[in-house]
Amino acid sequence: MPNPTRYLLGFHYLIFLLPQWLSCLATVSPLYTHNDVVDVLGFDGTNIDSLGSFTVNSANKVDLTNHAGYTHVYVGKKFDSKIITNPVDATLGAGPATGETRGITNIVVDFRDTRSAKVNNKPFIVEESFTGKREFRSLGYERNPQITIEQNDPLPMQVNGLVAELVV
């Protein structure tokens, strides 16, 4: 079974080709040892799915017998992605609103091929890759309002840009 090294979203994962008819114990990288927990992504030719966390056995393998419907499997460590904007500010007729109490009411995020994200702790989860703009509503006022976009799942996420509506 071939196991070339690949890079997924800029982070190191090992890729294994899994024929659908084969029950499989996938050999993991020597970076992982017995009882290490690794995260596994499955690719079925169209979508990437998170298969969950698996424990490396004493033979340095992960049992993927129940996931035979995938053509490729990525094994590696999960990572958390987080984007935090600078405080959102505006210039008013009397000067900048810096230091004033202000709030962000609407956030429009432009995603590309995204499966999972959170915008200011509001979850965005889809079954298939999403490309397009999605609006999120936010509450609260503070002196330095910021937008946080994060992802805790090892699934694809790309943010092309965002637009925020500021209330002063």
C-alpha positions as CSV (number, residue, x, y, z in Angstrom):
1,M,0.0,0.0,0.0
2,P,1.6,3.3,-1.0
3,N,2.1,6.0,1.7
4,P,3.7,9.1,0.3
5,T,3.9,12.2,2.4
6,R,1.5,15.0,1.5
7,Y,0.6,18.4,2.9
8,L,-3.0,19.2,3.7
9,L,-3.7,22.9,4.3
10,G,-0.1,23.6,5.1
11,F,0.1,21.1,7.9
12,H,1.8,17.7,7.9
13,Y,-0.4,14.6,7.3
14,L,0.5,11.3,6.0
15,I,-1.7,10.0,3.2
16,F,-2.6,6.3,2.7
17,L,-4.5,4.9,-0.3
18,L,-7.3,2.6,0.9
19,P,-9.0,0.3,-1.7
20,Q,-12.7,0.0,-0.8
21,W,-12.5,-3.8,-0.6
22,L,-9.6,-3.8,1.9
23,S,-9.9,-3.8,5.7
24,C,-6.9,-1.8,6.8
25,L,-4.4,-1.2,9.4
26,A,-2.5,1.9,8.3
27,T,1.1,2.3,9.3
28,V,1.7,5.8,10.8
29,S,4.8,8.0,10.7
30,P,7.6,7.1,13.1
31,L,6.9,10.5,14.7
32,Y,4.0,8.8,16.4
33,T,4.5,5.9,18.9
34,H,2.4,3.4,20.8
35,N,-0.6,5.0,22.5
36,D,-0.3,8.3,20.7
37,V,-3.6,9.8,19.6
38,V,-3.8,10.9,16.0
39,D,-6.6,12.5,14.0
40,V,-7.8,10.9,10.8
41,L,-9.4,12.5,7.7
42,G,-11.0,10.4,5.0
43,F,-11.3,11.5,1.4
44,D,-13.9,9.7,-0.8
45,G,-13.0,11.4,-4.1
46,T,-15.3,14.4,-3.4
47,N,-15.4,15.4,0.2
48,I,-13.0,15.3,3.2
49,D,-14.5,14.0,6.4
50,S,-13.2,13.9,9.9
51,L,-13.2,10.3,11.0
52,G,-12.2,11.2,14.5
53,S,-9.3,10.4,16.8
54,F,-7.5,7.0,16.9
55,T,-4.9,5.5,19.1
56,V,-1.7,4.1,17.6
57,N,-1.3,0.5,18.5
58,S,2.0,-1.3,19.5
59,A,2.8,-2.2,15.9
60,N,2.7,1.6,15.0
61,K,-0.6,1.2,13.1
62,V,-4.1,2.6,13.2
63,D,-7.1,0.4,12.7
64,L,-9.3,1.9,9.9
65,T,-11.3,-1.3,9.2
66,N,-14.7,0.5,9.6
67,H,-13.8,3.3,7.1
68,A,-13.3,1.3,3.9
69,G,-15.4,3.7,1.8
70,Y,-12.6,6.2,1.5
71,T,-10.0,6.3,-1.2
72,H,-7.4,8.3,0.8
73,V,-6.9,8.7,4.5
74,Y,-4.9,11.5,6.1
75,V,-3.3,10.7,9.5
76,G,-1.8,13.4,11.7
77,K,-2.2,15.8,14.5
78,K,-5.2,18.1,14.7
79,F,-4.6,21.8,14.8
80,D,-6.7,24.8,15.8
81,S,-6.9,27.7,13.4
82,K,-7.8,31.1,14.7
83,I,-8.1,34.5,13.0
84,I,-8.6,37.6,15.2
85,T,-9.0,41.0,13.5
86,N,-7.7,44.3,14.8
87,P,-10.3,46.3,16.7
88,V,-12.9,47.5,14.2
89,D,-12.9,51.3,14.0
90,A,-14.6,54.0,11.9
91,T,-14.0,57.6,11.1
92,L,-17.0,59.8,11.9
93,G,-17.7,63.4,11.1
94,A,-16.1,64.5,14.4
95,G,-13.1,62.2,14.0
96,P,-12.3,58.5,14.6
97,A,-14.4,56.4,17.0
98,T,-11.3,55.0,18.7
99,G,-12.0,54.7,22.5
100,E,-15.7,55.1,22.1
101,T,-18.1,52.2,23.0
102,R,-19.1,50.5,19.8
103,G,-20.5,47.2,18.7
104,I,-20.4,44.9,15.7
105,T,-23.9,43.9,14.5
106,N,-23.4,42.0,11.2
107,I,-20.4,40.1,9.9
108,V,-20.3,38.8,6.4
109,V,-17.6,36.3,5.8
110,D,-16.5,35.1,2.3
111,F,-15.6,31.4,2.5
112,R,-14.1,29.1,-0.1
113,D,-14.3,25.3,0.2
114,T,-15.1,25.4,3.9
115,R,-16.6,22.6,6.0
116,S,-16.5,24.0,9.5
117,A,-15.8,27.4,11.3
118,K,-17.0,29.5,14.2
119,V,-17.4,33.3,13.9
120,N,-17.5,35.0,17.3
121,N,-18.5,31.6,18.8
122,K,-21.4,31.1,16.4
123,P,-20.9,27.7,14.7
124,F,-21.0,27.3,10.9
125,I,-21.1,23.6,10.0
126,V,-22.0,22.2,6.6
127,E,-22.2,18.7,5.2
128,E,-20.4,19.6,1.9
129,S,-17.8,22.2,1.1
130,F,-19.3,25.7,1.1
131,T,-18.1,28.5,-1.2
132,G,-19.8,31.9,-0.8
133,K,-20.7,34.6,1.6
134,R,-22.4,33.8,5.0
135,E,-23.8,36.4,7.4
136,F,-23.4,36.2,11.2
137,R,-25.1,38.5,13.7
138,S,-23.3,39.7,16.8
139,L,-24.5,41.4,20.0
140,G,-22.7,43.5,22.6
141,Y,-20.8,46.7,22.8
142,E,-17.2,47.3,23.9
143,R,-14.3,49.7,23.4
144,N,-12.3,47.4,21.1
145,P,-14.7,45.1,19.2
146,Q,-12.9,42.3,17.4
147,I,-14.0,39.5,15.1
148,T,-12.7,36.0,15.8
149,I,-12.9,33.2,13.2
150,E,-11.8,29.8,14.4
151,Q,-11.9,26.2,13.6
152,N,-11.3,23.3,15.9
153,D,-12.1,20.5,13.5
154,P,-9.4,19.1,11.1
155,L,-11.5,20.1,8.1
156,P,-10.9,22.5,5.2
157,M,-11.4,26.3,5.9
158,Q,-10.5,29.2,3.7
159,V,-11.5,32.8,4.5
160,N,-11.2,35.2,1.5
161,G,-12.4,38.3,3.4
162,L,-15.0,39.8,5.7
163,V,-17.1,42.9,6.0
164,A,-18.4,44.1,9.4
165,E,-21.1,46.6,10.3
166,L,-20.1,48.8,13.2
167,V,-22.6,50.6,15.5
168,V,-21.3,53.6,17.4
